[in-house]
Structure formats: C-alpha cells, structure tokens
Amino acid sequence: MLHKAILLILDGLGDRPIPELGHLTPLEKATAPNLDRLAREGICGLMSVLGPGFVPGSDVAHLTIFGYDIHNYYAGRGPIEAVGLGLQLAGGDVALRGNLSTVDDDLTILDRRAGGITDVSGLVRDLDGLEIDGVRFIVRPGTAHRAAVIMRGQGLSAAITDPDSHFDSPKACDPEPTDHSPEAKFTAEVVSKFIARSHEILARSPINTDRKARGLLPANFMLLRGAGKHNNLPSFEEKYGLKACGIAGAGLYKGLATYAGMTLIDVPGATGLEDTDVRAKFTAALRCLETFDFVFVHVKATDSLSHDGNYEGKAAFIEKIDAAAEILLNRPDGVLLVVTGDHTTSCTRRNHTADPVPILMHAPHGDSLRVDQVTAFGERPCQQGGLGKILGIDVMPEVMTLLNRSRMIGT
Amino acid sequence: MLHKAILLILDGLGDRPIPELGHLTPLEKATAPNLDRLAREGICGLMSVLGPGFVPGSDVAHLTIFGYDIHNYYAGRGPIEAVGLGLQLAGGDVALRGNLSTVDDDLTILDRRAGGITDVSGLVRDLDGLEIDGVRFIVRPGTAHRAAVIMRGQGLSAAITDPDSHFDSPKACDPEPTDHSPEAKFTAEVVSKFIARSHEILARSPINTDRKARGLLPANFMLLRGAGKHNNLPSFEEKYGLKACGIAGAGLYKGLATYAGMTLIDVPGATGLEDTDVRAKFTAALRCLETFDFVFVHVKATDSLSHDGNYEGKAAFIEKIDAAAEILLNRPDGVLLVVTGDHTTSCTRRNHTADPVPILMHAPHGDSLRVDQVTAFGERPCQQGGLGKILGIDVMPEVMTLLNRSRMIGT
C-alpha cells in the first residue's frame, strides 16, 4: 500500500517541438530509459498548471502544485525570498526582495547587478536595523547581488507598486500606494525614505570606495520589489498530514519549500546549476523517506538551459537526470513517485509558455495505480495518458487519492 | 513563429452517428482530404462549448469561443442583431429583434413571417422615429421579415419578457417586467404601447393594402424579442491586442463579429446558404491577413442542412468546404489555423445538442505545435487528440499560447 511520496519537479521541463531536433522536444529527444520505464510502469498525463493560456511563474507554479490556492496564498516574491534566507516573518511584517545595483548621480540605473557583485553581506550589514518612522528594516544578504528586506512595525501594507522600474525605465523610482488606505500611503513613504537613506549609506561605504579604486562598479543602490505579507498559509503537514521536506539547490525553491512549511534538507553538491549533483539529491531523497512522508525534490537547470535556448544542453541534462533516476527506481515499496515540471519553458521562445507539462506517477509493482499504455515520458506520449489533462491544483489531490488519504464527501 | 490566426467556424459542424451513413457522422463520412491533412499535421481535440449538458445557441457559442464570459457579456439577441445591421447602440439604449408577422383582428398570429415577405424596408420606415412617453424608436429592416428595434430614452431596462410568445400561444402578447424596478415596469408599458401603435400604422399601410389586393398576407404586426442593453464588451483588439476582422454570409454572424469589435469584410458570393462561395471567403481571409492579425470566417450551411435533417447534404457541403480548404493550406507561414464548429447540430434530432465539437489547430511546418497522432478530422478521431477535451472558453487562451501572447502569473 502506498503511504509515502516523492515529488520530483524538473523546472521548465515541458517544451515545444524543435525543428533542429526533428520536431521532437528535448524530453522526447533525450535517451532516457529510466524515465521511460517510469512512464511505462506508471500512469501519465499532461498538467496545465494554471489552466489554458496562463503562463506560470515558478513561484506561483510550485505553490499551485503543492496545492495552495494562489488567490489566497500567493503574496508576491518578497516573503518567499525572505523565508528562503532563513528569516522568520511575524504578523504585520512586509517583506521585499532587493538587489544591489549601480546608479549615477542622476539615479539612472547603470547596472542592475552592480557589476556582477558576488557578495553583498558587508554592504547589507550597514542597512540592517535602520529605523524610519518607527519601522525597523531587517536586511539579509542573498546570493550574489540579492538581498531580502523585512519591514517590521505598526500600520504597514503590501499595497505598493514596485519601486524597481524593472526594464521599463532607466531611472530608479519611488513606490506608490495601490489602494487608498493610510497604511499603503505610509508604507510607500517609509520605503521611499529607506531607498534614499540606504543610497546615502551605500554611496559612502568603504567597500564601494574600494570597489571604485579597483575599477569596479559601486553597489550603491537597493532596488526593491515584490512587497508582500506572509500569508500564514497552513503548512504542508497541517494541510495533508504528511511530514514533508524539501531538497533544492536554487534559492527560490528553498524559499518555496520553507514557505510551505517543509523542512529544508541541505545536500552538498546541489547547486541549482547544470553541474548539480543529481545523484546526491536523489540519494538524499531516499534517506529522507526514513523520517519524512513526503519529499519534494527540485532540479533547476532544465529551466535555465531553456532560457538560454540550449535545447541540446537541455536534452543532455535530462539524460543526466535519467541516469540518476535509477536511484529512484530502487526506492522502497510503498513510495509513490511523481515526476513533472512546474511549467513549459520553450527553448525557441527562451521563456515560459502556457503549454501543459508532462507528468507521470509511478508506484513499485504498479501498486494501486491504473497503469496506462504510455511507453515513454514526453509531451506527445503523455497526451494519451490515463491521467488525462489535469490542472496543477489537481496534483496533490491525485497524490492523496493514491495514498488513501482523500476525504469522503457525503456518506 | 506564429503571430496571426484564422478561426474558421463551420456552424453546427458536430453531429451524431447516423445509421444510414453506416453509423458515421457527416464529417466522418465526407471525403475530405484537406481537412484530414490539417488534422494529421495539426493538433486535435473535442470542444464542449459550454460544458457537458449545455446546448449552445449560436450567439452564445460564438461569444464564448471569442473568449467573452457570457455571464457578463451576453445581453440577448437584440443588441447583436442591431449592431449586425450597422446600428450604433448608445449607453442606456435597449435593443430588440423584431419580425413582421400577420395577425387577425383578434391578435391571433396567422403567420410569423407574414407570408414569406422578402422586404420590409417600406413598412419599417413608417415606424422609425416613433416617440412614446419620451422614448424614441429606431427601426431598421433586416433580411426578409426581420427588423431591429432600438429604444432610446431615459430610464429604460432590458428586464422584460419577450412580447413574442413564440410557439407557446397562438396570440400576440404584451411584455411583462421581470424585476420590480420602476424602469422595467416603464419599459414594458412603452413596448406595449409601441406594439399597439405599430399595429395600427402597419394595418393601414398602403403596402399592406396592396399585398392583400394581390392575395398576400399583410405584414401587420411586429413580434419583438431578445431585449438587451449593449454590454460595452471590450473589443477583440482591446482584449487580445489582435486587430481582428470577420467574414460571414448570414446576418447573425456579421452581428456577432461587429459586436466583438471586429471589422466586417464584405465578400461577394458569401450568402450564408448552401450556394455560398466558400472559395471566395477563404481567398478573402488570406487577403485580410495583410491588414489584420486575426480573421474570423463563418460558414453557415452545415447548420442549416442539419436542421433540415439532410445528412447527405451536410456531408456533401463539407466536401465543398474541403475542396476550398486547399486555399487555407497554402496560407503564409506564421499563421495559425483553427477549424471547429460552434456546436453540434444533430441531423437526426434536427436541432442543436450539447455533444462536443471536433476542433483542430494547424501551423505551417508544425510551427510550435505538439502535433498529435490524429490522422482524420472527425468526431471519433478527435477523441484521441492532443488537445484533449477543452471548453469553448479555452479556445482563445490556447490560441494566445501559440501566438506567445499569454499573460505570466507570478515571477
């Protein structure tokens, strides 16, 4: 009887047929005997994460596949990044994601990543603990140019525009309230003051003086975006009764696992890049089954290679995953394995698209599964799968059904 | 890369298996090598326009396939017919469709179409501009016995019953308000007065005196139905950023295209009947691609033949469309082609049914499409299609996905 599950998400797995690959997708092109065996022995389908025509961002996609209704539980990227860096959000806190950039005297953005700065911990230390109008700013360094910012105080709102103009304007800008509440107006004003104050502090930092002396761009400005409050979503365990953990290399996915209340498992060699140690992650996943009921494993590079338009690299990376998947095939009895992506990332478009993603569910000895006739894991083979076409929000209910944990309606 | 689209709707295309056709449907029975090629080179599926069990009317079906939520945007037939005749609706106007009929002194309806009258423009002219209780009536002739009526004035409501009793009663009747608002009460009273006044005017019209002298039934009574206000729906271009045009022979479909803000393209020979020049319509569609991003083409007779129970005629007409479809196969690169119906019209039932309709999407050289294994266009072959089972409201999101115009949710 199935009683535990592994959810393996290969980021941006889905793709469109590529003329240079003989009109196959990278997944269809890859020689992937283990994934094909999982498909052959399992039940397959296509997952439209948010429904036709909606292109899922990675954060929204993961929350949806975890079973959280994003209308209630998605609060922007800020809180997810903050918890991913190990910060605790209290009720009323507003979190933003930040990145250190370079501006000139005119506040024109010269480089959004401050000349490729690799460590902002020294610079960020000078901003941490700033108090403005009774609001305390907690600032922590992320990877490379990134940082997380938490605002703690009375009367804060997340209803402000991004003070980061992204690529729409060459100039840094101030946030605006997006509703008529005094809280939104107050928060926008405090963030504006923080931006100005932090710019002053960063501009005169000895670290930046030293960078300029070495011919590097100064990291003299904090771009902020994704303001959100923690939505106090129920943890994965509260929601499903499953003790859950997460294994990921890239920061966002650690954040998403933490956000859903999963225990984060650190795996040496899990880089979130093409060189990641997939075997180590899968081996760790099996070990986690001794303690946890549900193991989320995230592999990032399928997506990054698609954003680069590198379809051959994507196919080769899928082959690397496939070789490691032998470890998952040899997992203990009673453990359901789900393999899918969080969205399609088209190598020709070099971006996410709304096309559905292949999904397979596999059980040792076909335990409880209505095994279908699909014999390979791929976009086209999965069109014929027994799961049919499902939504992202359907994945966990399907898992719960197979784990015999679904709720009876009526009598 | 796909960047434009043609949507070809063959009205009432879907059907049920017919014993006399060896349990094939007319589409399955027809020898249609071009439609089959489109299916073989494309991706197919079945479309349930409104979901299982709902029988779509043509107006509701088209609005749904165009992507308009009918709960918000369907306001009855009146406004659609009015804009189809080139009338402009102002805010607050109520539009009704009318048809000139014959009643006796007792107001018993003798003929709903006034003895097959072919031109009501002279009769309608005497009603146009009537003012009743401050409400002005704008009346325009449609095809044959049909007319459009717009009420313009203060305090009007569309919440009235059809004053046309259809076939439920042999007698003409007055409208009733369907809510308790003073506007509905007032509108019902004004419409009642218009019906009485127009009956007086029509009864003494010299045109009717002449008809009677020639042994024809007088067109002495205006049957009204489908009261609605213009819903100010966003135009197709506002909604999708696609400059759109429509090609149709029959009035309702011209109205629907206009209602959705498409530019109407007049094609000589497009009659909306079995004799329509399908080749001319398809040729015009290709020419429209020079100016427009989205071309809606409507062909009517598949439906009319089904209402007549003429399954052999329907199959033969599909073969006529198929021969012309060669033109569409030779369209420029980058143009998605969608072929479907607006609903099933069963030749045995001689009416619309809720059965889903075959749909195919085709791209030159398979561009961006996850081409499936379907090799023929038909109700049964499409059951195996890669699009699976979709709703009418999903069609435009699927199109927008393939045109790379979908919206990202999250980051």
Boltz contact constraints between the chains, C-beta under 6 A:
constraints:
  - contact:
      token1: [A, 16]
      token2: [B, 368]
      max_distance: 6.0
  - contact:
      token1: [A, 23]
      token2: [B, 366]
      max_distance: 6.0
  - contact:
      token1: [A, 50]
      token2: [B, 409]
      max_distance: 6.0
  - contact:
      token1: [A, 52]
      token2: [B, 394]
      max_distance: 6.0
  - contact:
      token1: [A, 52]
      token2: [B, 397]
      max_distance: 6.0
  - contact:
      token1: [A, 52]
      token2: [B, 398]
      max_distance: 6.0
  - contact:
      token1: [A, 53]
      token2: [B, 397]
      max_distance: 6.0
  - contact:
      token1: [A, 53]
      token2: [B, 400]
      max_distance: 6.0
  - contact:
      token1: [A, 53]
      token2: [B, 401]
      max_distance: 6.0
  - contact:
      token1: [A, 53]
      token2: [B, 406]
      max_distance: 6.0
  - contact:
      token1: [A, 54]
      token2: [B, 409]
      max_distance: 6.0
  - contact:
      token1: [A, 55]
      token2: [B, 406]
      max_distance: 6.0
  - contact:
      token1: [A, 55]
      token2: [B, 408]
      max_distance: 6.0
  - contact:
      token1: [A, 56]
      token2: [B, 409]
      max_distance: 6.0
  - contact:
      token1: [A, 57]
      token2: [B, 408]
      max_distance: 6.0
  - contact:
      token1: [A, 57]
      token2: [B, 410]
      max_distance: 6.0
  - contact:
      token1: [A, 57]
      token2: [B, 411]
      max_distance: 6.0
  - contact:
      token1: [A, 59]
      token2: [B, 410]
      max_distance: 6.0
  - contact:
      token1: [A, 59]
      token2: [B, 411]
      max_distance: 6.0
  - contact:
      token1: [A, 60]
      token2: [B, 409]
      max_distance: 6.0
  - contact:
      token1: [A, 60]
      token2: [B, 410]
      max_distance: 6.0
  - contact:
      token1: [A, 77]
      token2: [B, 411]
      max_distance: 6.0
  - contact:
      token1: [A, 349]
      token2: [B, 404]
      max_distance: 6.0
  - contact:
      token1: [A, 354]
      token2: [B, 401]
      max_distance: 6.0
  - contact:
      token1: [A, 354]
      token2: [B, 406]
      max_distance: 6.0
  - contact:
      token1: [A, 379]
      token2: [B, 370]
      max_distance: 6.0
  - contact:
      token1: [A, 383]
      token2: [B, 372]
      max_distance: 6.0
  - contact:
      token1: [A, 383]
      token2: [B, 386]
      max_distance: 6.0
  - contact:
      token1: [A, 389]
      token2: [B, 388]
      max_distance: 6.0
